[in-house]
Amino acid sequence: TGAAGSAGGVECRMERKSAALMPSLRRDVAAAVERAERLGDGASDAERAHAVHGLRRVSALLHAEAGQHADSLRAQIRSDAVVLVVTGFVGIAVLGFAILRYLSRLSAELTAVRQRAVDIVDGKVAPPAAPLDEVGQLSAAIDQLGTALAARRNELEIERRKRFHEEKMAAIGSLAAGVLTE
């Protein structure tokens, strides 16, 4: 009964494996299993050799099928690896493009802030519209500084004109006093 039980287990495993194989391999497996089950203690050497030959043939076919399956898995893994590498490079390229775009925009905004500071030094006061990010806040602070400088410059100009007028009046008064004295 031990041989019959192990033959039944072999048959079950073989049937599970053979279900996934091509039809000719399934026939070979079924025939080899059937010959192995018919063998008993009274089997001749030729019958045993024939059964062993059938099992070896099935084993060779299973080995070949496993090799083909392993080759197809290797090919699939290579294909997946190529897709993964290409996807990685595309992702890196997209990320690099996004970073480059951000940095070029930031550079342009900083150049505009620098130009605005130069304009303020040159006396141009009109504040441009600025974005609401950090660079925009910096630009707004520079514009406030420019407005304060323009107001201070106007105050100084008014003060200079007053002094000039006072000095002119003092000179006229001094000249008039000199004329009056003579």
DABEL-V64963 format. One line per field, one symbol per residue. ss: DSSP state (H for helix, E for strand, C for the rest). psi: psi as a letter, one per 40 degrees, with the letter a starting at -180 (. if undefined). burial: + if it has 9 or more other C-alpha atoms within 8 Angstrom, else -. Layout:
ss: ???
psi: ???
burial: ???
This chain:
ss: CHHHHHHHHHHHHHHHHHHCCCHHHHHHHHHHHHHHHHCCCCCCHHHHHHHHHHHHHHHHHHHHHHHHHHHHHHHHHHHHHHHHHHHHHHHHHHHHHHHHHHHHHHHHHHHHHHHHHHHHHHCCCCCCCCCCCHHHHHHHHHHHHHHHHHHHHHHHHHHHHHHHHHHHHHHHHHHHHHHHHC
psi: dddddddddddddddddedeiiddddddddddddddddhadeiidddddddddddddddddddddddddddddddddddddddddddddddddddddddddddddddddddddddddddddeehdhhihiieadddddddddddddddddddddddddddddddddddddddddddddddd.
burial: ------+---+--++--+--+---++-++++++-+++-+-------++--+--++--+--+---+----------------------------------------+--++--+--++-++----+---------++++++-++--++--+--------------------------------
